[in-house]
């Protein structure tokens, strides 16, 4: 990374900074043109403030020298327009006299970096320009470094996502009876979310959360997951740890921060008797409450080592019976409406991920 930054800094040193001046006095523009081109800056001078605004809108400049007292627009009006589409342009205001400069509040509000009195001699102005260019260089360097860090971070998170995806497949490989379970839960949860009118961001979180909700089972022994007989209290306690294990696994990546509540709380119950935190009612995150309904539905309608898939009418009766105890009653009602009126969508999902 350091070498890349050094290469970009080398390119920066050969970069010819572009300065634009807007001043309705032709003599000032001519003098600035001679002076600044002599100091190796790429210079453009404009006498019409409206034309200057459009030039800045359509072309990149690093620094603006701007006359304050102009017609038909004053300098602060020009800056007001420019700041609507360009927040980064470095601006130095030129005034005929320091008493004619805009109030300090205006300078701060419009993010004007400095101002200078006009003079036949440009030494003070050149010092301000050079100081401005140094600030611009620092800003560019910070942006470059941030972009490199962002790219590096995205690569790390992509690798992390691939690793977690592999873990998800490993979880389902541990128990052939749950193969396709997470995919189905994800799609059922999305159906519920759309029916409830959730935002696209929430739908996306539901989709990903459903895929990874059981990731913590990677930490549960195969003998427990595949056991056909009734679990002992100790074995059941280990099963109940999987939401916390899953949240811990995902907690290292920024990319998963929004789905962690789904992973951690999808086994909470509306009446507060769930696990791992015994949350109740609306203290349970909404997306976790939705996933809980989808998860239980798939568990009941999937074949298990100890039983066949349950009859859909029985499943609907169970969901109805558990409204307000196991499930959020509003979410359960929404899902029952889907089962009663859009069951074809449920069947399509089941056909996509047929459980062995």
NORZI-V431070 format. One record per residue. N is the residue number from 1. RES is the residue in one letter. SS is DSSP state (a for helix, b for strand, c for the rest). PSI is psi in degrees with one decimal (* if undefined). OMEGA is omega in whole degrees, 0 to 359 (none if undefined). Layout:
BEGIN
[[N & RES & SS & PSI & OMEGA] [N & RES & SS & PSI & OMEGA]]
END
This chain:
BEGIN
[[1 & X & c & -40.9 & 181] [2 & X & a & -41.1 & 180] [3 & X & a & -40.2 & 179] [4 & X & a & -41.1 & 179] [5 & X & a & -41.1 & 180] [6 & X & a & -39.3 & 178] [7 & X & a & -41.4 & 180] [8 & X & a & -35.8 & 177] [9 & X & a & -37.2 & 177] [10 & X & a & -43.8 & 177] [11 & X & a & -36.3 & 179] [12 & X & a & -39.1 & 181] [13 & X & a & -26.7 & 179] [14 & X & c & -1.2 & 182] [15 & X & c & 135.7 & 180] [16 & X & c & 109.5 & 184] [17 & X & c & 139.2 & 183] [18 & X & b & 124.2 & 180] [19 & X & b & 134.5 & 174] [20 & X & b & 137.8 & 175] [21 & X & b & 136.0 & 175] [22 & X & b & 113.5 & 182] [23 & X & c & 130.1 & 183] [24 & X & c & 2.2 & 175] [25 & X & c & 114.0 & 182] [26 & X & a & -37.9 & 181] [27 & X & a & -39.5 & 178] [28 & X & a & -44.0 & 180] [29 & X & a & -43.3 & 180] [30 & X & a & -43.8 & 181] [31 & X & a & -43.6 & 179] [32 & X & a & -37.4 & 180] [33 & X & a & -47.5 & 179] [34 & X & a & -46.3 & 185] [35 & X & a & -47.2 & 186] [36 & X & a & -33.3 & 177] [37 & X & a & -28.6 & 177] [38 & X & a & -29.2 & 180] [39 & X & c & 16.0 & 171] [40 & X & c & 28.5 & 172] [41 & X & c & 149.2 & 173] [42 & X & b & 114.8 & 191] [43 & X & b & 138.2 & 173] [44 & X & b & 130.3 & 178] [45 & X & b & 134.3 & 182] [46 & X & b & 134.2 & 178] [47 & X & c & -16.2 & 181] [48 & X & c & 115.4 & 183] [49 & X & a & -35.4 & 180] [50 & X & a & -41.3 & 176] [51 & X & a & -38.4 & 179] [52 & X & a & -42.3 & 178] [53 & X & a & -45.5 & 182] [54 & X & a & -34.7 & 179] [55 & X & a & -42.0 & 179] [56 & X & a & -34.3 & 179] [57 & X & a & -34.4 & 189] [58 & X & a & -1.7 & 184] [59 & X & c & 148.8 & 180] [60 & X & c & 130.6 & 171] [61 & X & c & 149.5 & 180] [62 & X & c & -32.0 & 186] [63 & X & b & 141.4 & 179] [64 & X & b & 127.4 & 169] [65 & X & b & 121.6 & 191] [66 & X & b & 124.4 & 175] [67 & X & b & 141.2 & 181] [68 & X & c & -48.8 & 183] [69 & X & c & 97.2 & 180] [70 & X & c & 165.6 & 170] [71 & X & c & 147.0 & 1] [72 & X & c & -2.2 & 180] [73 & X & c & 137.0 & 171] [74 & X & c & 163.1 & 181] [75 & X & a & -40.7 & 181] [76 & X & a & -31.9 & 176] [77 & X & a & -37.5 & 178] [78 & X & a & -46.2 & 180] [79 & X & a & -39.6 & 179] [80 & X & a & -44.5 & 180] [81 & X & a & -43.8 & 183] [82 & X & a & -40.2 & 183] [83 & X & c & -13.1 & 177] [84 & X & c & -26.6 & 182] [85 & X & c & -8.0 & 180] [86 & X & c & 106.2 & 182] [87 & X & c & -12.1 & 190] [88 & X & c & -17.2 & 184] [89 & X & c & 129.1 & 179] [90 & X & b & 126.2 & 187] [91 & X & b & 127.5 & 173] [92 & X & b & 125.6 & 182] [93 & X & b & 133.3 & 178] [94 & X & b & 129.8 & 181] [95 & X & b & 147.1 & 177] [96 & X & c & -26.6 & 180] [97 & X & c & 144.7 & 185] [98 & X & a & -26.3 & 179] [99 & X & a & -14.8 & 181] [100 & X & a & 0.4 & 179] [101 & X & c & 150.9 & 179] [102 & X & c & 160.5 & 178] [103 & X & c & 152.8 & 181] [104 & X & a & -35.4 & 180] [105 & X & a & -39.6 & 179] [106 & X & a & -42.1 & 179] [107 & X & a & -42.9 & 179] [108 & X & a & -44.1 & 184] [109 & X & a & -39.1 & 183] [110 & X & c & 2.6 & 179] [111 & X & c & 50.3 & 173] [112 & X & c & 124.8 & 189] [113 & X & c & -21.9 & 179] [114 & X & b & 170.8 & 175] [115 & X & b & 158.9 & 187] [116 & X & b & 140.2 & 176] [117 & X & b & 141.7 & 177] [118 & X & c & 146.9 & 181] [119 & X & c & 157.3 & 176] [120 & X & c & -24.8 & 178] [121 & X & c & 138.3 & 188] [122 & X & c & 14.0 & 183] [123 & X & a & -46.6 & 180] [124 & X & a & -41.1 & 179] [125 & X & a & -41.4 & 180] [126 & X & a & -39.3 & 177] [127 & X & a & -42.1 & 179] [128 & X & a & -38.3 & 179] [129 & X & a & -46.0 & 181] [130 & X & a & -37.6 & 176] [131 & X & a & -41.0 & 178] [132 & X & a & -41.6 & 180] [133 & X & a & -39.5 & 177] [134 & X & a & -40.6 & 178] [135 & X & a & -39.7 & 179] [136 & X & a & -41.7 & 178] [137 & X & a & -44.2 & 179] [138 & X & a & -40.9 & 180] [139 & X & a & -42.6 & 178] [140 & X & a & -41.6 & 181] [141 & X & a & -42.5 & 179] [142 & X & a & -42.1 & 180] [143 & X & a & -41.7 & 179] [144 & X & a & -47.1 & 181] [145 & X & a & -42.8 & 179] [146 & X & a & -40.0 & 179] [147 & X & a & -41.6 & 179] [148 & X & a & -42.7 & 179] [149 & X & a & -39.9 & 180] [150 & X & a & -43.8 & 180] [151 & X & a & -42.4 & 178] [152 & X & a & -42.6 & 181] [153 & X & a & -41.0 & 180] [154 & X & a & -37.6 & 178] [155 & X & a & -42.3 & 179] [156 & X & a & -42.8 & 182] [157 & X & a & -33.1 & 177] [158 & X & a & -43.8 & 178] [159 & X & a & -39.4 & 180] [160 & X & a & -42.0 & 179] [161 & X & a & -42.8 & 179] [162 & X & a & -39.7 & 179] [163 & X & a & -45.0 & 180] [164 & X & a & -37.5 & 178] [165 & X & a & -40.5 & 177] [166 & X & a & -39.7 & 177] [167 & X & a & -39.6 & 180] [168 & X & a & -45.6 & 179] [169 & X & a & -35.2 & 179] [170 & X & a & -38.3 & 178] [171 & X & a & -47.6 & 183] [172 & X & a & -27.1 & 177] [173 & X & a & -23.5 & 180] [174 & X & a & -27.5 & 183] [175 & X & c & 101.8 & 183] [176 & X & a & -20.6 & 182] [177 & X & a & -13.6 & 179] [178 & X & a & 11.3 & 180] [179 & X & c & 130.0 & 183] [180 & X & c & -6.4 & 183] [181 & X & a & -50.7 & 184] [182 & X & a & -37.7 & 178] [183 & X & a & -42.4 & 180] [184 & X & a & -43.7 & 178] [185 & X & a & -42.4 & 179] [186 & X & a & -46.7 & 183] [187 & X & a & -37.3 & 176] [188 & X & a & -42.7 & 181] [189 & X & a & -39.6 & 178] [190 & X & a & -41.3 & 177] [191 & X & a & -46.5 & 180] [192 & X & a & -45.7 & 181] [193 & X & a & -42.7 & 179] [194 & X & a & -39.5 & 179] [195 & X & a & -31.6 & 180] [196 & X & c & -5.4 & 178] [197 & X & c & 30.1 & 180] [198 & X & c & 161.0 & 180] [199 & X & c & 163.2 & 179] [200 & X & a & -34.4 & 177] [201 & X & a & -42.0 & 179] [202 & X & a & -38.6 & 178] [203 & X & a & -43.4 & 179] [204 & X & a & -41.4 & 178] [205 & X & a & -41.2 & 176] [206 & X & a & -43.8 & 181] [207 & X & a & -49.6 & 182] [208 & X & a & -40.1 & 179] [209 & X & a & -39.7 & 177] [210 & X & a & -39.8 & 181] [211 & X & a & -34.5 & 187] [212 & X & a & 10.0 & 189] [213 & X & c & -29.0 & 182] [214 & X & c & 17.0 & 185] [215 & X & a & -28.5 & 181] [216 & X & a & -13.9 & 179] [217 & X & a & -9.5 & 175] [218 & X & a & -24.1 & 180] [219 & X & a & 5.1 & 179] [220 & X & c & 131.0 & 182] [221 & X & c & 143.2 & 179] [222 & X & a & -36.0 & 183] [223 & X & a & -30.9 & 179] [224 & X & a & -45.1 & 181] [225 & X & a & -33.8 & 185] [226 & X & c & 2.6 & 183] [227 & X & c & 130.8 & 181] [228 & X & c & -27.5 & 179] [229 & X & c & 172.0 & 179] [230 & X & c & 138.6 & 180] [231 & X & c & 144.6 & 173] [232 & X & c & 167.5 & 179] [233 & X & a & -39.0 & 180] [234 & X & a & -41.6 & 179] [235 & X & a & -40.4 & 179] [236 & X & a & -35.3 & 177] [237 & X & a & -38.7 & 178] [238 & X & a & -39.1 & 176] [239 & X & a & -41.9 & 183] [240 & X & a & -11.3 & 177] [241 & X & c & -12.9 & 189] [242 & X & a & -31.7 & 176] [243 & X & a & -41.0 & 180] [244 & X & a & -38.8 & 177] [245 & X & a & -44.2 & 180] [246 & X & a & -44.3 & 179] [247 & X & a & -37.6 & 179] [248 & X & a & -41.8 & 180] [249 & X & a & -43.3 & 184] [250 & X & a & -15.2 & 190] [251 & X & c & -12.3 & 183] [252 & X & c & -14.0 & 186] [253 & X & c & 131.3 & 177] [254 & X & a & -33.9 & 184] [255 & X & a & -22.5 & 185] [256 & X & a & 4.7 & 188] [257 & X & c & -33.7 & 183] [258 & X & c & -23.5 & 183] [259 & X & c & -9.7 & 181] [260 & X & a & -41.4 & 177] [261 & X & a & -33.3 & 177] [262 & X & a & -47.6 & 182] [263 & X & a & -42.5 & 186] [264 & X & a & -30.5 & 191] [265 & X & a & 13.1 & 184] [266 & X & c & -6.3 & 175] [267 & X & c & 10.3 & 171] [268 & X & c & 152.3 & 179] [269 & X & c & 150.5 & 182] [270 & X & c & -29.2 & 181] [271 & X & c & 3.2 & 176] [272 & X & c & 9.7 & 183] [273 & X & c & 16.1 & 181] [274 & X & c & -161.8 & 181] [275 & X & c & 158.2 & 9] [276 & X & c & -10.2 & 191] [277 & X & c & 0.3 & 180] [278 & X & c & 41.8 & 174] [279 & X & c & 157.3 & 180] [280 & X & c & 159.0 & 174] [281 & X & a & -138.6 & 183] [282 & X & a & 1.9 & 170] [283 & X & a & -23.3 & 174] [284 & X & c & 128.1 & 180] [285 & X & c & 139.7 & 185] [286 & X & a & -47.0 & 184] [287 & X & a & -28.9 & 175] [288 & X & a & -37.2 & 178] [289 & X & a & -38.3 & 178] [290 & X & a & -46.9 & 182] [291 & X & a & -33.2 & 179] [292 & X & a & -41.8 & 179] [293 & X & a & -46.3 & 180] [294 & X & a & -40.4 & 182] [295 & X & a & -46.5 & 181] [296 & X & a & -39.9 & 178] [297 & X & a & -45.4 & 181] [298 & X & a & -36.0 & 178] [299 & X & a & -40.3 & 182] [300 & X & a & -31.8 & 186] [301 & X & a & 5.8 & 178] [302 & X & c & 148.3 & 177] [303 & X & c & 137.4 & 178] [304 & X & b & 167.5 & 181] [305 & X & c & -26.8 & 185] [306 & X & c & -0.5 & 178] [307 & X & b & 162.5 & 173] [308 & X & c & 170.8 & 176] [309 & X & c & 141.8 & 182] [310 & X & c & 151.1 & 179] [311 & X & c & 139.9 & 186] [312 & X & a & -33.7 & 179] [313 & X & a & -39.7 & 177] [314 & X & a & -40.2 & 180] [315 & X & a & -44.2 & 179] [316 & X & a & -39.6 & 179] [317 & X & a & -37.5 & 179] [318 & X & a & -42.5 & 179] [319 & X & a & -41.9 & 178] [320 & X & a & -43.7 & 182] [321 & X & a & -32.2 & 185] [322 & X & c & 6.8 & 175] [323 & X & b & 128.0 & 177] [324 & X & c & -12.8 & 176] [325 & X & c & -72.2 & 177] [326 & X & c & -39.0 & 188] [327 & X & b & 151.7 & 167] [328 & X & c & 121.2 & 186] [329 & X & a & -34.5 & 180] [330 & X & a & -41.6 & 180] [331 & X & a & -41.3 & 178] [332 & X & a & -40.5 & 180] [333 & X & a & -40.1 & 178] [334 & X & a & -43.7 & 182] [335 & X & a & -37.0 & 176] [336 & X & a & -36.2 & 177] [337 & X & a & -39.2 & 177] [338 & X & a & -45.1 & 180] [339 & X & a & -35.6 & 183] [340 & X & a & -32.9 & 188] [341 & X & a & -20.6 & 182] [342 & X & c & 40.7 & 185] [343 & X & a & -22.8 & 178] [344 & X & a & -36.7 & 179] [345 & X & a & -38.2 & 177] [346 & X & a & -44.5 & 181] [347 & X & a & -37.0 & 178] [348 & X & a & -42.4 & 179] [349 & X & a & -42.4 & 182] [350 & X & a & -35.8 & 179] [351 & X & a & -32.0 & 180] [352 & X & a & -34.5 & 186] [353 & X & c & 67.7 & 182] [354 & X & c & 125.7 & 179] [355 & X & c & 140.4 & 178] [356 & X & c & * & none]]
END
